Amino acid sequence: IIYIRVSTDDQMKGLSPDFQANYLRAFCYNKKIEIIEEIYEDHSAKDFINRPKYQNFYDRLKRKKIKADYFLFTRWDRFSRNLEAHLSVIKELLKLGIEPNAIDNWTDHDDPDQFLLNVFSAAHAQSENMKNSLRTTVAMRTGQRQGRWMSIAPTGYINVTEEDDKFISPCPLKSTLIKEAFSEVASGLYPIEQTWRTMKKKGLAKSKSTFHYMLKNPVYVGKIRIKKWKSEPEEIVNGIHQPLVSQLIFQQVQDRYKPKTKVTARIKEKDSKIYLRGHLICPRCGKALTASASKNRVGDRYWYYHHNDCKIRYNAVEANERFNIYISSFRLPTEVVALARRVVKETISDNTNARAIEMSKINAEIESLKHRKGVAVDRNIDGTFDNDLLKETVQRYNEQISGLEIKQERLRALGNDTAEKIEYTLSLLQNFQKIISDSPVVVKDKLLCSIFPEKLEFDGRNYRTQKMNSAMEIFALKYNELGLYKNEKADISAGLYNEAPPLGLEPKTL
């Protein structure tokens, strides 16, 4: 059996598959060795496990489907460049009755001296392989420090070659899905797992773990992560490729992965009829009400909120309807909305100048940090800094610059869509009951947690809560209650003077 194994480097050195095959055939012809099979291996794997053609041959050999005397190849480095695998596989093949050998360096496996030479040859091949690996790693890390993505493009990008330049560019189809995934996760409205399922249905076919890794990958914000290697720490540098998401959205996604102190009850989509579960407490003992369904004699299911210890049970349909009536009082009057719009316009106008001043300060601070980083690099060239100190200093400056850029993004986003967000909020408060009714369960749950920091008490007819969101307390006032206050003339007997102070010198006196 002759074994032909190649890689790109081998073809450059004249060891193409045709060359190896012809060389082995000529050797066998001269030595009167019959060739019963030719195995072509195009996998450049370091070990034998990842060589499919060899594994197929070895499996047939163990099952005695092959009878051969020799397993021949051109050189020992075609067989293996790993000393440990080299020796163990030779031992296995000899036990199975077939002799592996290289026609350029024939070895008598029974001769101790030739065995020693063979070990030296295998060790030399492994040494060369280690040198190649080291050179490749250094070249890859150098390219990464220049801001280049040095492998197959990540999802959402494609590899592009223009003349002598290679880089990654956004993929027209996948990049849109990537942006949508980041935006949805950053919004915080849905669990990350639900976003993963949604994106998978839309064509972003990724496993759950790969999806989580994608959301944490800084390549999508225009950065390159360089992994820790030997004494070099992990670092993140600016890439030369186009980012798909902003610093702000990327940071909001990372915040979703931070541990939270408060964990709210998870409401599943199938529990839409009992979406108040987890938000209601028993009026007698103050403990949480649970919910479940019961069946009648014909098999129909009816849902109830209940507390078994206190023997309390409320029909879920009726409880939900009364809750809709309860939240209908939160609707903002038209006059209040109009007043809020005027106040918002004035506030935005006042804040624009303050925001511009703050942005100018941040820009100046960023430029100062970049200048100081450049000075540190120059001192390293002059020999003032050593490499370790320089890396630590540059890393610190990069982190500070990144933090300021995120702050800048937040201010910019605040200025761009503040009016739109406030208008959306006013619209939400005007149509709060409809939004609660029409929203998915997961959105209802988040809205209720936001409005009612503490759970609601339900006695079968009315809802009460010890604490409500402070803004909603104001909005919950009924319009006729606001209309109770009228302008009246002050009464002297009430201790209030009913005449305005006369004009005169400042300060005005009575």
C-alpha positions as CSV (number, residue, x, y, z in Angstrom):
1,I,0.0,0.0,0.0
2,I,1.4,3.4,-0.9
3,Y,0.4,6.5,1.1
4,I,0.4,10.0,-0.6
5,R,-0.1,12.9,1.7
6,V,0.2,16.6,0.7
7,S,-0.3,20.1,1.8
8,T,0.2,23.5,0.2
9,D,3.7,23.9,1.4
10,D,4.6,20.5,0.0
11,Q,3.4,21.4,-3.5
12,M,5.6,24.5,-3.4
13,K,8.6,22.2,-2.6
14,G,7.8,19.9,-5.5
15,L,6.1,17.2,-3.5
16,S,2.8,17.3,-5.4
17,P,0.5,14.2,-5.3
18,D,1.5,13.2,-8.8
19,F,5.2,13.4,-8.0
20,Q,4.8,11.3,-4.8
21,A,2.6,8.7,-6.6
22,N,5.1,8.3,-9.6
23,Y,8.1,8.2,-7.2
24,L,6.4,5.4,-5.1
25,R,5.3,3.4,-8.2
26,A,8.8,3.5,-9.7
27,F,10.3,2.3,-6.4
28,C,7.9,-0.6,-6.1
29,Y,8.5,-1.5,-9.7
30,N,12.2,-1.7,-9.2
31,K,11.9,-3.6,-6.0
32,K,9.3,-5.9,-7.5
33,I,6.7,-4.9,-4.9
34,E,3.0,-5.2,-6.0
35,I,0.8,-2.2,-5.3
36,I,-2.6,-3.3,-4.1
37,E,-3.9,0.1,-3.1
38,E,-3.1,3.8,-3.3
39,I,-4.2,6.1,-0.5
40,Y,-4.4,9.9,-1.2
41,E,-4.6,12.0,2.0
42,D,-5.4,15.7,1.5
43,H,-5.7,16.5,5.2
44,S,-2.7,18.3,6.7
45,A,-3.4,17.0,10.3
46,K,-0.8,16.8,13.0
47,D,-2.2,13.5,14.4
48,F,-3.6,10.4,12.7
49,I,-7.0,10.7,14.3
50,N,-7.9,13.7,12.0
51,R,-6.8,11.9,8.8
52,P,-10.0,10.2,7.4
53,K,-8.3,8.2,4.7
54,Y,-5.8,6.8,7.1
55,Q,-8.5,6.0,9.7
56,N,-10.4,4.1,7.1
57,F,-7.3,2.1,6.1
58,Y,-6.5,1.4,9.8
59,D,-10.0,0.3,10.5
60,R,-10.0,-2.2,7.6
61,L,-6.6,-3.4,8.7
62,K,-7.8,-4.2,12.2
63,R,-10.8,-6.1,10.9
64,K,-8.4,-8.1,8.6
65,K,-10.0,-6.8,5.4
66,I,-6.5,-5.9,4.1
67,K,-3.5,-8.2,3.6
68,A,-0.3,-6.3,2.8
69,D,3.4,-6.4,3.7
70,Y,4.3,-2.7,3.4
71,F,2.8,0.7,4.1
72,L,5.1,3.0,2.0
73,F,5.5,6.8,1.7
74,T,8.2,9.0,0.3
75,R,9.7,10.5,3.5
76,W,9.2,10.1,7.2
77,D,7.8,13.6,7.5
78,R,5.0,12.6,5.1
79,F,4.1,9.9,7.7
80,S,4.2,12.2,10.8
81,R,5.8,15.3,12.3
82,N,4.9,14.4,15.8
83,L,7.4,12.2,17.6
84,E,5.0,10.6,20.0
85,A,2.4,9.8,17.3
86,H,5.2,8.6,15.0
87,L,6.5,6.0,17.4
88,S,3.1,4.8,18.7
89,V,1.7,4.3,15.2
90,I,4.8,2.4,13.9
91,K,4.4,0.1,16.9
92,E,0.6,-0.4,16.2
93,L,1.2,-1.2,12.5
94,L,4.0,-3.6,13.2
95,K,1.8,-5.5,15.6
96,L,-0.9,-5.8,12.9
97,G,1.7,-7.3,10.5
98,I,2.4,-4.5,8.2
99,E,5.7,-2.6,8.0
100,P,5.6,1.3,7.6
101,N,8.6,2.7,5.8
102,A,9.9,5.7,3.8
103,I,11.5,4.9,0.5
104,D,13.9,7.9,0.8
105,N,15.2,6.7,4.2
106,W,14.5,3.0,4.6
107,T,14.7,1.8,8.2
108,D,15.2,-1.6,9.6
109,H,12.9,-1.6,12.6
110,D,14.9,-4.5,14.2
111,D,18.2,-2.6,14.1
112,P,18.7,-0.5,17.3
113,D,21.0,1.9,15.5
114,Q,18.6,2.5,12.7
115,F,15.8,2.9,15.2
116,L,17.8,5.7,16.9
117,L,18.4,7.4,13.6
118,N,14.7,7.1,12.8
119,V,13.8,8.8,16.2
120,F,16.3,11.6,15.4
121,S,14.6,12.1,12.0
122,A,11.1,12.2,13.5
123,A,12.3,14.6,16.2
124,H,13.8,16.9,13.5
125,A,10.5,16.9,11.6
126,Q,8.7,17.8,14.8
127,S,11.2,20.6,15.5
128,E,10.6,22.0,12.0
129,N,6.9,21.8,12.5
130,M,7.2,23.7,15.8
131,K,9.3,26.4,14.1
132,N,6.7,26.8,11.4
133,S,3.9,27.0,14.0
134,L,5.8,29.6,15.9
135,R,6.5,31.7,12.8
136,T,2.8,31.4,11.9
137,T,1.6,32.5,15.3
138,V,3.9,35.5,15.4
139,A,2.8,36.6,11.9
140,M,-0.9,36.2,12.9
141,R,-0.5,38.3,16.0
142,T,1.4,40.9,14.1
143,G,-1.4,41.2,11.6
144,Q,-4.0,41.4,14.4
145,R,-2.1,44.2,16.0
146,Q,-2.4,46.0,12.7
147,G,-6.2,45.7,13.0
148,R,-6.6,42.8,10.6
149,W,-8.9,39.8,10.9
150,M,-6.5,36.9,10.2
151,S,-8.8,34.0,9.5
152,I,-12.1,33.1,7.9
153,A,-14.5,36.0,8.2
154,P,-17.0,35.8,11.1
155,T,-20.7,35.6,10.5
156,G,-21.9,38.9,9.0
157,Y,-18.7,39.5,7.1
158,I,-17.0,38.2,4.0
159,N,-13.3,37.9,3.1
160,V,-12.3,40.4,0.4
161,T,-9.1,40.6,-1.6
162,E,-8.3,43.8,-3.5
163,E,-4.9,43.8,-5.3
164,D,-2.4,42.9,-2.5
165,D,-4.8,43.9,0.3
166,K,-7.0,41.4,2.2
167,F,-9.7,42.4,4.7
168,I,-13.2,41.6,5.8
169,S,-16.3,43.5,4.7
170,P,-20.0,43.4,5.8
171,C,-22.0,40.7,4.1
172,P,-25.2,42.3,2.6
173,L,-27.5,39.5,3.8
174,K,-26.1,38.4,7.2
175,S,-25.0,41.8,8.5
176,T,-28.6,42.9,8.6
177,L,-29.5,39.9,10.8
178,I,-26.5,40.6,13.1
179,K,-27.5,44.2,13.6
180,E,-31.1,43.1,14.4
181,A,-29.9,40.5,16.9
182,F,-27.7,43.0,18.7
183,S,-30.4,45.7,18.8
184,E,-33.0,43.3,20.1
185,V,-30.7,42.0,22.9
186,A,-29.7,45.5,23.8
187,S,-33.3,46.6,24.2
188,G,-33.7,44.1,27.0
189,L,-37.3,43.3,26.1
190,Y,-36.8,39.6,25.4
191,P,-34.6,36.9,26.9
192,I,-31.4,36.3,24.9
193,E,-32.5,32.7,24.2
194,Q,-35.8,33.9,22.6
195,T,-33.8,36.3,20.4
196,W,-31.6,33.4,19.4
197,R,-34.6,31.3,18.3
198,T,-36.1,34.3,16.4
199,M,-32.8,34.9,14.5
200,K,-32.4,31.2,13.8
201,K,-35.8,31.1,12.1
202,K,-34.8,34.2,10.0
203,G,-31.7,32.4,8.7
204,L,-29.0,33.1,11.3
205,A,-28.3,29.4,11.8
206,K,-26.1,29.2,14.9
207,S,-26.0,27.0,17.9
208,K,-26.9,28.6,21.2
209,S,-23.3,28.7,22.5
210,T,-22.0,30.2,19.2
211,F,-24.8,32.8,19.3
212,H,-23.7,33.9,22.8
213,Y,-20.0,34.0,21.7
214,M,-21.0,36.1,18.7
215,L,-22.7,38.7,21.0
216,K,-19.5,39.0,23.1
217,N,-17.2,39.2,20.1
218,P,-15.7,42.8,19.8
219,V,-15.2,42.3,16.0
220,Y,-18.7,43.5,15.5
221,V,-17.9,46.9,17.1
222,G,-14.7,47.3,15.0
223,K,-12.2,45.7,17.4
224,I,-9.8,42.8,17.2
225,R,-9.3,40.6,20.3
226,I,-5.7,39.2,20.6
227,K,-5.7,36.2,22.9
228,K,-3.2,35.8,25.7
229,W,0.0,34.0,24.5
230,K,3.0,33.1,26.6
231,S,3.9,36.2,28.7
232,E,1.8,38.5,26.5
233,P,-1.6,39.5,28.0
234,E,-4.9,39.5,26.1
235,E,-5.5,42.8,24.4
236,I,-8.2,44.4,22.2
237,V,-7.1,46.8,19.4
238,N,-8.9,48.9,16.8
239,G,-9.6,47.0,13.6
240,I,-9.5,48.3,10.0
241,H,-12.8,46.8,9.1
242,Q,-16.2,48.5,9.3
243,P,-18.2,47.9,12.5
244,L,-21.7,46.6,12.4
245,V,-22.9,47.9,15.7
246,S,-22.2,51.0,17.8
247,Q,-20.1,51.1,21.0
248,L,-23.3,51.9,22.9
249,I,-25.3,49.0,21.6
250,F,-22.4,46.6,22.1
251,Q,-22.0,47.8,25.7
252,Q,-25.7,47.4,26.4
253,V,-25.5,43.8,25.2
254,Q,-22.5,43.1,27.5
255,D,-24.5,44.6,30.4
256,R,-27.1,41.9,29.7
257,Y,-24.5,39.3,30.7
258,K,-23.7,40.9,34.0
259,P,-25.2,39.1,37.1
260,K,-28.4,40.7,38.4
261,T,-29.3,40.9,42.0
262,K,-33.0,40.8,41.3
263,V,-34.5,37.9,39.4
264,T,-38.1,38.2,38.3
265,A,-40.4,35.3,37.7
266,R,-40.2,34.0,34.1
267,I,-43.5,33.9,32.3
268,K,-43.8,31.5,29.5
269,E,-45.7,32.2,26.3
270,K,-48.1,29.3,27.1
271,D,-49.2,31.2,30.3
272,S,-50.7,34.2,28.5
273,K,-54.0,33.6,30.3
274,I,-52.3,34.0,33.7
275,Y,-49.8,36.7,32.9
276,L,-50.3,38.3,36.4
277,R,-48.8,35.2,38.1
278,G,-45.8,36.4,40.0
279,H,-47.2,39.9,40.5
280,L,-50.2,39.2,42.8
281,I,-50.1,38.6,46.6
282,C,-52.8,37.1,48.9
283,P,-54.9,39.8,50.7
284,R,-54.8,37.7,53.9
285,C,-51.2,36.5,54.4
286,G,-49.3,38.7,51.9
287,K,-47.7,35.7,50.2
288,A,-47.6,35.3,46.4
289,L,-50.5,33.9,44.6
290,T,-49.8,31.0,42.2
291,A,-51.9,30.0,39.2
292,S,-53.1,26.7,37.7
293,A,-55.9,25.3,35.6
294,S,-58.7,22.9,36.5
295,K,-60.9,20.8,34.3
296,N,-64.6,20.3,34.4
297,R,-66.5,17.1,33.6
298,V,-66.3,17.6,29.8
299,G,-62.6,18.4,29.9
300,D,-62.7,22.2,29.5
301,R,-59.8,24.0,31.3
302,Y,-60.4,27.1,33.5
303,W,-57.5,29.1,34.9
304,Y,-57.4,30.5,38.5
305,Y,-55.1,32.6,40.7
306,H,-55.1,31.0,44.1
307,H,-53.4,30.5,47.5
308,N,-54.0,27.0,48.9
309,D,-53.2,27.7,52.6
310,C,-55.7,30.7,52.8
311,K,-58.3,28.9,50.6
312,I,-58.4,31.8,48.2
313,R,-59.3,31.3,44.6
314,Y,-60.0,33.9,41.8
315,N,-61.1,33.3,38.3
316,A,-58.2,34.4,36.0
317,V,-60.4,35.8,33.3
318,E,-62.3,38.0,35.7
319,A,-59.1,39.0,37.5
320,N,-57.5,40.0,34.2
321,E,-60.5,42.0,33.2
322,R,-60.6,43.9,36.5
323,F,-56.8,44.6,36.1
324,N,-57.6,46.2,32.7
325,I,-60.1,48.4,34.4
326,Y,-57.6,49.3,37.1
327,I,-54.9,50.4,34.6
328,S,-57.3,52.3,32.5
329,S,-57.0,55.1,35.2
330,F,-53.4,55.6,34.1
331,R,-54.3,57.3,30.9
332,L,-52.8,60.8,30.6
333,P,-55.3,63.7,29.9
334,T,-54.8,65.5,26.6
335,E,-54.0,68.8,28.4
336,V,-51.2,67.1,30.4
337,V,-49.7,65.6,27.2
338,A,-49.7,69.0,25.5
339,L,-48.1,70.6,28.5
340,A,-45.5,67.9,28.6
341,R,-44.6,68.4,25.0
342,R,-43.9,72.1,25.6
343,V,-41.8,71.4,28.6
344,V,-39.8,68.8,26.7
345,K,-39.0,71.2,23.9
346,E,-37.8,73.8,26.3
347,T,-35.7,71.2,28.3
348,I,-34.1,69.8,25.1
349,S,-33.2,73.2,23.9
350,D,-31.6,74.0,27.3
351,N,-29.7,70.7,27.4
352,T,-28.3,70.9,23.8
353,N,-25.7,73.5,24.8
354,A,-24.7,71.7,27.9
355,R,-24.3,68.4,25.9
356,A,-22.2,70.2,23.3
357,I,-19.9,71.5,26.0
358,E,-19.6,68.0,27.6
359,M,-18.9,66.5,24.2
360,S,-16.1,69.0,23.6
361,K,-14.6,68.1,27.0
362,I,-14.6,64.4,26.2
363,N,-13.0,65.0,22.7
364,A,-10.3,67.0,24.4
365,E,-9.7,64.3,26.9
366,I,-9.6,61.6,24.2
367,E,-7.0,63.6,22.2
368,S,-4.9,64.1,25.4
369,L,-4.9,60.3,26.1
370,K,-3.9,59.5,22.5
371,H,-1.1,62.0,22.7
372,R,0.1,60.5,26.0
373,K,-0.1,57.0,24.5
374,G,2.1,58.3,21.5
375,V,4.6,59.7,23.9
376,A,4.8,56.4,25.7
377,V,5.5,54.6,22.4
378,D,8.2,57.1,21.6
379,R,9.9,56.6,24.9
380,N,9.9,52.9,24.3
381,I,11.7,53.4,21.0
382,D,14.2,55.6,22.9
383,G,14.7,52.8,25.5
384,T,13.1,54.6,28.4
385,F,10.3,52.0,28.8
386,D,10.6,48.2,28.6
387,N,8.2,46.2,26.5
388,D,6.1,44.9,29.4
389,L,5.6,48.4,30.9
390,L,4.7,49.8,27.5
391,K,2.1,47.1,26.9
392,E,0.5,47.8,30.3
393,T,0.6,51.5,29.7
394,V,-0.9,51.3,26.2
395,Q,-3.6,48.9,27.5
396,R,-4.6,51.3,30.2
397,Y,-4.8,54.2,27.8
398,N,-6.9,52.1,25.4
399,E,-9.3,51.2,28.1
400,Q,-9.7,54.8,29.2
401,I,-10.2,55.9,25.5
402,S,-12.8,53.2,25.0
403,G,-14.7,54.2,28.1
404,L,-14.8,57.9,26.9
405,E,-15.9,56.8,23.5
406,I,-18.8,54.9,25.0
407,K,-19.8,57.9,27.1
408,Q,-19.6,60.0,23.9
409,E,-21.9,57.5,22.1
410,R,-24.4,57.8,25.0
411,L,-24.4,61.6,24.8
412,R,-24.8,61.5,21.0
413,A,-27.6,59.0,21.2
414,L,-29.3,61.0,23.9
415,G,-29.2,64.1,21.7
416,N,-30.4,62.3,18.5
417,D,-33.5,60.6,19.7
418,T,-34.5,62.2,23.1
419,A,-37.5,63.9,21.6
420,E,-38.6,60.7,19.8
421,K,-38.3,58.6,22.9
422,I,-40.3,61.1,25.0
423,E,-42.9,61.3,22.4
424,Y,-43.1,57.5,22.3
425,T,-43.3,57.4,26.1
426,L,-46.2,59.9,26.1
427,S,-48.0,57.9,23.5
428,L,-47.4,54.7,25.6
429,L,-49.0,56.4,28.6
430,Q,-51.9,57.6,26.6
431,N,-52.6,54.0,25.3
432,F,-51.3,52.1,28.3
433,Q,-54.2,49.8,28.7
434,K,-54.2,48.8,25.0
435,I,-50.4,48.2,25.0
436,I,-50.7,45.9,28.1
437,S,-53.5,44.0,26.4
438,D,-51.8,43.5,23.0
439,S,-48.1,43.0,24.1
440,P,-46.5,39.5,24.4
441,V,-46.3,38.1,27.8
442,V,-42.6,38.8,28.3
443,V,-43.2,42.5,27.5
444,K,-46.2,42.6,29.9
445,D,-44.0,41.2,32.6
446,K,-41.3,43.8,32.1
447,L,-43.8,46.7,32.1
448,L,-45.5,45.4,35.2
449,C,-42.2,45.1,37.0
450,S,-41.3,48.6,36.0
451,I,-44.6,50.2,37.1
452,F,-45.2,48.2,40.3
453,P,-41.9,47.7,42.2
454,E,-43.9,45.8,44.8
455,K,-46.5,43.1,44.1
456,L,-50.2,43.9,43.7
457,E,-52.8,42.9,46.3
458,F,-56.1,41.6,44.8
459,D,-59.1,40.8,46.9
460,G,-61.4,39.5,44.1
461,R,-62.7,43.0,43.2
462,N,-60.1,45.7,43.6
463,Y,-56.3,46.0,43.2
464,R,-54.0,47.8,45.6
465,T,-50.3,48.3,45.8
466,Q,-48.0,49.6,48.6
467,K,-45.7,51.3,46.1
468,M,-45.9,52.4,42.5
469,N,-43.5,54.0,40.1
470,S,-43.3,57.7,41.2
471,A,-44.1,59.0,37.7
472,M,-47.1,56.6,37.4
473,E,-48.5,57.8,40.7
474,I,-48.9,61.3,39.2
475,F,-50.3,59.9,36.0
476,A,-52.8,57.7,37.9
477,L,-54.6,60.8,39.2
478,K,-58.0,61.1,37.5
479,Y,-58.6,64.1,35.4
480,N,-61.6,65.2,37.5
481,E,-59.4,65.1,40.6
482,L,-57.0,67.5,38.9
483,G,-60.0,69.8,38.2
484,L,-61.0,70.1,41.8
485,Y,-58.5,72.9,42.4
486,K,-59.8,76.3,41.5
487,N,-58.5,79.9,41.9
488,E,-60.2,81.6,44.9
489,K,-59.7,84.9,46.6
490,A,-57.7,84.7,49.7
491,D,-59.4,85.4,53.0
492,I,-57.8,87.6,55.7
493,S,-59.1,85.4,58.4
494,A,-57.2,82.5,56.8
495,G,-53.9,84.3,57.4
496,L,-53.4,85.2,53.7
497,Y,-53.2,88.8,52.4
498,N,-55.3,89.4,49.4
499,E,-53.6,92.5,48.0
500,A,-50.6,92.5,45.7
501,P,-47.5,94.4,46.9
502,P,-47.0,97.9,45.4
503,L,-44.4,98.7,42.8
504,G,-41.3,100.4,44.2
505,L,-37.8,99.8,45.2
506,E,-36.3,96.3,45.3
507,P,-37.0,94.3,47.2
508,K,-40.7,95.0,47.1
509,T,-42.2,95.6,50.6
510,L,-45.8,95.7,51.8
